[in-house]
Amino acid sequence: MPTTTPDNKTYHESLIAELHQKLAQAHAGGGPKRQEQQKAKGKLTARERVAYLLDEGRPFIEVGALAGEGMYEEEGGCPSGGVITGIGHVSGRQCVVVANDATVKSGAWFPITGKKNLRAQEIAMENHLPIVYLVDSAGIYLPLQADIFADKEHFGRMFRNNAQMSAMGLVQISVIMGSCVAGGAYLPIMSDEAMIVEGTGSIFLAGPYLVKASIGEEVDAETLGGATTQSEISGVTDNKFPNDQAALDEVKRIFSRLGHPPTAGFDWATPRPPAHPPVELYDILPQDRVKPYDMAELLRRIVDASELDLYKAHYGQTIVCARARVEGWAVGIVANQRLVVKSKKGEMQMGGVIYSDSADKAARFVMLCNQQKSHWFFSGCNRIYGREPGRAGRHHQRRGKTGERHGQFGSAQVYLCGG
């Protein structure tokens, strides 16, 4: 029997369902059995810790939830990269949160774990946000250590970032909620404040078994680097707490007393929902992204009140530049137009191609956004097929219309949205 192609809405709803299924698998971490083992020790799971720490009713923007998907299968997998990262609010203050998932290889660091942690630190540094580390890590996953520690962008860069953030005056708070061994021990101790949970938290470069093997001394983990040792004898940690909840409550109190940094100066107004229902996005986007569609109509399903003020609407039409508000914030939008358009010169321009007039328009608009202190919103819903081919494209580039103006993009305040 002949098969029927689903309509756009049905097709995209099936993709959303698939995404939710993948997210559920990632959120399960090492699975129910390992989660129960962690709870039997009196510990919250990583996601329970994050949920307890963050302000109720405020959104948590998770970053890299599907990192590690399909990777390291011969090692048993690494759901979500073995670490939860994202942006949320603690006692009303926006911050970055990093939480090791001890149900995934005891929180060991795979190469993708290092990349994800570095990205979280970069977000904190670029946006001047405080950061909280909920540490429960066995250190580097030794079978893959050659791929994680040696290079400039590998695991060791996190410690450099610790120092850089301290120099920038960015608050770093660590809670040691499990075993923190070797490389996993440096990160919390290079933070501004470190606290530890009694009975479950420990921190040392070499554990009891390695100590016995190397020097023959028999010592238990608590004596070697537990809460009492590190808080009352060595002074490595600042305070100890009886359980996860008490330690997280202390983080909340610290954040409630933080001073306020200067604002970036961006304009905000009370948000208004789009006049056109966002669910209509499913109908606008074609199943085959090669097919044309109207990017302006797509944006009207996203921006506040569906109000979109187009910049140079009739010039450089393969790129849409517009002013609008998203969740109340004033933004400048740069998006590829997917329709085939005809210029006043009679030239047919293919959607998705950056022609010289479009590049000139976008560069001018970005400079305006920079001068007027507007966020940028880059729509990543479509493919870019390259610049204008042939003599015209090369000539414009040599004259600086594409090359020099594109070089000025990096000087503006940039907020990237879309995939």
C-alpha positions in Angstrom: 0.0 0.0 0.0 1.3 3.5 -0.7 2.6 5.5 2.2 1.3 8.9 3.0 3.6 11.8 4.1 2.6 13.3 7.4 1.7 17.0 7.4 4.2 19.5 8.8 2.6 19.7 12.2 2.5 15.9 12.7 6.0 15.6 11.5 7.4 18.2 13.9 5.4 16.9 16.8 7.0 13.5 16.3 10.4 15.1 16.4 9.6 16.9 19.6 8.4 13.6 21.1 11.7 12.0 20.1 13.6 14.8 21.7 11.7 14.4 25.0 12.4 10.7 24.9 16.1 11.3 24.5 16.1 13.9 27.2 14.4 11.5 29.6 17.1 8.9 28.9 19.8 11.5 29.5 18.2 12.7 32.8 18.1 9.1 34.1 21.9 9.3 34.3 23.4 5.9 35.3 19.9 4.4 35.7 17.5 3.7 38.6 19.7 1.1 40.3 22.6 3.5 40.7 20.3 6.3 41.8 19.0 4.1 44.6 22.5 3.2 45.6 23.3 6.9 45.9 20.2 7.6 48.0 21.1 4.6 50.3 24.2 6.6 51.2 22.0 9.5 52.3 22.9 11.5 49.2 20.6 13.3 46.8 21.0 12.6 43.1 22.6 15.3 40.9 19.3 16.5 39.5 17.7 16.5 43.0 20.6 18.7 44.2 20.2 21.2 41.4 16.4 21.3 41.9 16.8 21.9 45.7 19.4 24.6 45.2 17.5 26.7 42.5 14.7 29.1 43.2 11.3 27.4 42.9 9.2 28.6 39.9 12.2 30.1 38.1 13.4 28.5 34.8 16.6 26.4 34.6 18.2 26.6 31.2 20.1 23.4 30.9 23.2 23.5 28.6 24.4 20.3 26.8 21.7 17.9 28.2 22.4 15.6 25.2 26.2 15.8 25.4 27.7 12.3 25.3 24.7 10.8 23.5 25.9 7.7 21.6 29.5 8.2 22.8 31.8 5.8 24.8 29.4 2.9 24.3 32.3 0.4 24.8 32.8 2.1 28.2 29.2 1.8 29.2 28.1 5.2 27.9 28.2 8.7 29.4 24.7 10.1 29.6 24.6 13.9 29.5 28.4 13.9 29.7 28.2 12.8 33.3 27.6 16.3 34.5 24.6 18.7 34.6 25.3 22.3 33.6 23.0 25.3 33.1 21.8 28.7 34.2 19.3 29.3 37.0 18.6 31.5 40.0 19.7 31.0 43.6 18.2 33.4 46.1 17.1 35.7 43.3 20.6 35.8 41.7 21.2 34.4 38.2 24.2 32.0 38.2 25.8 29.0 36.4 25.4 25.6 38.1 27.7 22.6 37.5 26.8 19.3 39.2 28.6 16.0 38.8 26.4 13.0 38.3 28.0 10.2 40.5 25.6 7.6 39.0 27.7 7.8 35.8 31.0 6.1 36.4 31.1 7.6 39.9 31.2 11.1 38.4 34.5 10.4 36.5 35.5 12.8 33.8 35.3 11.7 30.2 36.7 13.9 27.5 33.1 15.2 26.8 32.8 16.0 30.5 35.7 18.3 30.3 34.4 20.1 27.3 31.0 20.6 29.0 32.6 22.0 32.1 34.7 24.3 30.2 31.7 25.6 28.3 29.9 26.3 31.6 32.9 28.3 32.8 33.0 30.2 29.5 29.3 31.2 29.9 30.0 32.4 33.4 33.0 34.4 32.3 31.4 35.9 29.2 28.2 36.9 31.1 29.9 37.8 34.4 27.8 35.3 36.4 28.7 33.6 39.6 29.1 29.8 39.4 28.3 27.0 41.8 30.1 23.6 41.6 28.3 20.6 43.2 31.2 18.3 43.2 31.0 14.5 43.4 33.7 13.1 41.1 36.2 10.3 41.0 38.5 12.4 38.8 39.6 11.6 35.3 38.3 8.4 33.7 41.7 6.7 33.6 41.2 4.5 30.5 40.8 7.7 28.5 43.2 10.0 30.3 45.3 10.6 27.2 42.3 12.3 25.6 41.4 14.6 28.4 44.3 16.1 30.2 47.2 17.0 27.9 46.0 19.8 25.6 45.2 23.5 26.0 41.5 23.0 25.7 41.4 19.9 27.9 40.7 19.3 31.5 43.5 21.3 33.0 42.2 24.5 31.5 39.4 24.5 34.1 42.0 25.3 36.8 43.3 28.2 34.7 39.6 29.4 34.4 39.3 29.1 38.2 42.1 31.6 38.5 40.9 33.9 35.7 37.4 34.1 37.3 38.8 35.0 40.7 40.8 37.7 39.0 37.6 38.9 37.3 35.8 39.1 40.7 33.3 36.3 39.7 32.0 34.4 42.7 32.8 30.6 42.8 31.2 28.4 45.4 31.9 24.7 45.7 30.1 22.0 47.7 32.0 18.7 48.1 29.1 16.2 48.3 31.0 13.0 47.5 34.5 11.6 46.8 36.7 14.2 45.1 39.9 12.5 44.0 43.0 13.7 42.1 42.0 16.2 39.4 38.5 16.3 40.9 40.0 17.8 44.0 41.6 20.9 42.5 38.4 22.4 41.1 36.6 22.9 44.5 39.7 24.0 46.4 40.4 26.7 43.8 36.9 28.2 44.4 36.4 31.2 46.6 34.5 29.2 49.2 34.3 25.4 49.7 32.0 23.4 52.0 31.8 19.7 52.6 29.2 17.2 53.6 30.0 15.0 56.6 30.1 11.2 56.0 29.9 11.4 52.2 32.3 14.2 51.2 36.0 13.6 51.0 38.9 15.3 49.1 42.4 14.0 48.5 44.8 13.6 45.6 45.3 9.9 46.4 42.8 7.6 48.1 43.4 5.0 50.9 44.2 2.2 48.5 46.8 4.2 46.7 48.3 5.4 49.9 48.7 1.8 51.2 50.2 0.7 47.9 52.7 3.5 47.7 53.9 4.0 51.3 52.2 1.1 53.2 50.1 3.2 55.5 46.5 2.1 56.2 44.1 5.0 56.6 40.4 5.3 56.0 38.9 7.9 53.7 37.4 10.0 56.5 40.7 10.4 58.3 42.6 11.0 55.1 40.4 13.7 53.7 36.9 13.7 55.2 34.9 16.6 56.5 36.5 16.8 60.0 40.0 16.5 58.6 39.5 19.2 55.9 37.4 21.6 58.0 39.1 21.3 61.4 42.7 20.2 60.8 43.9 21.2 57.3 41.4 24.2 56.8 41.1 23.3 53.2 37.3 23.6 53.3 35.5 26.4 55.1 32.6 24.6 56.8 31.1 21.1 57.1 27.4 20.2 57.1 25.5 17.1 58.1 23.7 16.4 54.8 23.3 17.7 51.2 20.3 19.8 52.0 22.1 21.7 54.8 25.1 22.4 52.6 22.9 23.7 49.8 21.0 25.9 52.2 24.3 27.5 53.1 24.9 28.3 49.4 21.5 29.9 49.3 22.4 32.1 52.3 25.7 33.1 50.7 23.9 34.2 47.5 21.3 36.1 49.4 24.1 38.4 50.7 26.0 38.9 47.4 26.4 42.5 46.2 24.9 43.4 42.9 27.1 44.0 39.8 26.5 46.8 37.4 23.9 46.1 34.8 24.6 45.7 31.1 22.2 48.5 30.2 19.9 46.5 28.0 16.3 47.6 27.8 13.5 45.5 29.2 9.7 45.9 29.3 6.9 43.7 30.6 6.8 40.6 28.3 3.8 40.1 26.0 2.9 36.7 24.3 3.1 36.5 20.5 -0.2 37.6 18.8 0.2 34.6 16.5 0.3 31.3 18.4 3.8 29.7 18.5 2.3 26.3 17.8 1.9 27.6 14.2 5.7 27.2 13.8 5.0 23.5 13.2 3.1 24.5 10.1 5.5 27.1 8.8 8.6 25.0 8.9 8.7 22.5 6.1 9.8 18.9 6.6 12.4 19.3 3.9 14.5 22.4 4.9 15.6 22.9 1.3 12.1 24.1 0.5 11.4 27.8 0.9 9.5 29.4 3.8 9.0 32.9 5.1 11.4 33.6 8.0 9.6 36.8 8.9 6.4 34.9 9.5 8.4 32.4 11.6 9.8 35.2 13.8 6.3 36.7 14.3 5.5 33.5 16.2 8.4 34.1 18.6 8.7 37.8 19.3 6.5 39.7 21.9 3.1 40.7 20.5 4.3 39.5 17.1 5.7 43.0 16.5 8.6 43.0 14.1 10.2 46.2 12.8 12.1 45.3 9.6 15.4 47.1 8.9 16.0 47.8 5.1 13.1 45.5 4.3 13.5 45.9 0.5 17.3 45.7 0.3 19.4 42.6 0.8 16.3 40.5 1.1 18.1 37.1 1.6 18.8 38.2 5.2 16.1 39.5 7.5 17.2 42.2 10.0 14.6 43.4 12.5 14.0 45.0 15.8 11.7 43.3 18.3 11.3 42.2 21.9 11.7 38.7 23.2 10.5 38.0 26.8 10.5 41.7 27.2 14.1 42.3 26.1 14.9 44.6 23.2 16.7 42.6 20.6 18.1 42.9 17.1 17.4 39.9 14.9 19.6 38.6 12.1 18.1 35.7 10.2 18.4 34.0 6.8 15.4 34.5 4.6 14.5 31.2 2.9 12.3 32.6 0.2 13.5 33.1 -3.4 13.4 36.9 -3.9 13.9 39.2 -6.9 16.0 42.3 -6.4 15.3 45.7 -8.0 18.1 44.9 -10.4 16.0 42.0 -11.7 18.4 39.5 -10.1 16.8 36.3 -8.7 18.4 35.6 -5.3 18.2 32.2 -3.7 17.1 31.9 -0.1 19.9 30.9 2.3 22.7 32.5 0.2 24.5 35.5 1.6 24.7 38.0 -1.3 26.8 41.1 -1.1 23.9 43.4 -0.4 22.6 41.1 2.3 26.1 41.0 4.0 26.3 44.8 3.8 22.9 45.2 5.4 23.6 42.7 8.2 26.9 44.3 9.0 25.4 47.8 9.2 22.5 46.4 11.4 24.9 44.7 13.8 26.8 48.0 14.3 23.5 49.7 15.0 22.6 47.1 17.6 26.0 47.6 19.2 25.6 51.3 19.4 22.1 51.1 20.7 22.9 48.4 23.3 20.5 45.8 21.9 20.9 42.0 22.3 21.5 40.1 19.1 19.2 37.2 18.2 20.6 35.0 15.5 18.0 32.6 14.1 19.6 29.3 13.5 16.6 27.5 12.0 18.0 27.1 8.6 21.0 26.4 6.4 23.4 29.0 5.0 24.6 28.0 1.6 27.6 30.4 1.4 28.3 33.9 0.0 27.4 35.2 -3.5 29.4 33.3 -6.1 31.3 34.7 -9.0 32.9 38.1 -9.9 30.4 40.3 -8.0 30.9 38.5 -4.7 34.7 38.6 -5.0 34.7 42.3 -6.0 32.5 43.3 -3.0 34.6 41.3 -0.7 37.8 43.0 -1.9 36.1 46.4 -1.4 35.4 45.5 2.2 31.6 45.3 1.9 31.6 41.7 3.1 35.0 41.1 4.6 35.7 44.3 6.7 32.1 44.7 7.9 31.8 41.1 8.9 35.0 41.6 10.9 33.2 44.2 13.0 30.6 41.6 14.3 32.8 40.6 17.1 32.8 44.0 18.8 29.1 43.9 19.7 27.3 42.4 22.7 26.4 39.0 21.3 23.6 36.7 22.5 23.3 33.6 20.3 19.9 31.9 20.2 18.7 29.1 18.0 20.4 25.8 16.9 
